[in-house]
Amino acid sequence: MPAYNFQKRWAWKVERRLKRQTIRAKRRMRPRVGQVAHCFAGMRTRRCRRLGSWRIRRVLDIRVWAGGVILEGGVSIPRRQLDAFARRDGFAFWEDMLVWFEDTHGLPFRGDLIRW
C-alpha cells in the first residue's frame, strides 16, 4: 500500500487525473503493479487531504540526466518527445523538469517511474 505525497504545485493535477504518474527515488520496498497508490497532499500535517487512490499499472526504472531520460532496459526517450514526457509528469516542458530534478535531487537521478 504505497502512499505518495504531492506538493501543492502538482496536487490539483493528480486530483483531476491530469498527472497519472510520479517519479520517486528508490525505496527499500519497491511498488508493484497491481498495488493501489494512495495519493495525498500535505501528509503529516493537519491539512492533509486525499487526492485519490488508483491501481498501479506500471513501474519502471528511470534515469534522468542532462541529456534526457533513460527507462528500464536502456530505452531512451527521443529528444522530440521529452516535452510530452515532462507534461505527463506535471511540468510545463522538459527544461522545467530538468531544472527541478537538478535542484531537488541532483543529476543524474535514478529512481522509479510509477504509473497508475
N, C-alpha and C positions, 0 to 999 in steps of 0.2 A: 504494500500500500504506500507507494511513494507520494510525498506531498511536496509541492513546489510553491515558493513564494515569489511573487512578481512585483517589481517596482511599479509605482503609480503610472509611469510612462507607458507600461505595457498592459497593465491590469484591464483597462477597458477593452483592449483588443482581444485579450483572452476571453473575457466575459461575452463578447459579441461574436466569438469564434472567427475573428479575423486573423488571429495568431493561433495556429494549431500545432506548433512545435516549440521546443525550447532546447537550448544548447547549455549543458551543465558540465562542470568539472567532474572527473571520475569520482565515484563513491565506492566504498567498500562493497555495498550491496547494489549492484547494477540493476536498473529497472528492466523488466522483462515484458515482452509482447504479451498482451492479454491482461496485464495488471491494470488497475484503474489509477490514473493520475489525478490526484486531488489538488486543485489549483486555488491559491489564496492570494490576497493582498494584505499586507500588514500583519503577517504572522508574528506571534509572541507580543502583540500589543492589544490594547483594548479595542482598537479599531479594526481588528482582524475581520475580514469578510471572505466568504467563499465565492469564488468566481465560477466554479463548475467542476465537474468530475467527468472524465472521459477515459475510455479504454485505450491503452497504448497500442498503436498499430505497428510501430517500427522503432527500433533502437539501433543506431549505427555509431561506430567510432568516427570522430571528426577531428580534423586538424585545421585550425585557422592560422594563417600566416600572411605576411605582407604580399605574397604572390598569389594568394587565392585560398581556396578551400579544397581539402582532400578528404574524401569519405572512405569508409571501410573498403578494403580491397584495393586501395590505391586509385580509386576513381576520382579524378579531378573535375570540378565544376568548371566548364568553359568560361572564359572571361566575359563573354557576351551575356551569360546567364547569372553572373554574380549579383547584379542589382535585383533581379527577380528572387534569388535565394535570400538576399538580405530583407526584402519586403516580406517574405513568408515568415521571417523571424521578428518582424515588427519594426524594422529600421526603414528609413526613407530610401537609402541607397547603400551600395557596398562600402563606400568610403566612410560613411557614418558608422557602419557596423565594425569596420576595421579599427577605427579610432577608439570606439567603445571597448572592444576587446583588448586593445593595447593598453589603454588607461586602466582598465579594471583587472585584467588577468596577466597582462604581458604577452608578448608574442615570441615564439609560436605557442598557441593554446591547443591543448589536447583534451578532449572530453567526449561526451555522448550527445548525439543528436536524438532527441526523443520526440516522436510524432504521435499525435492522437487524432 
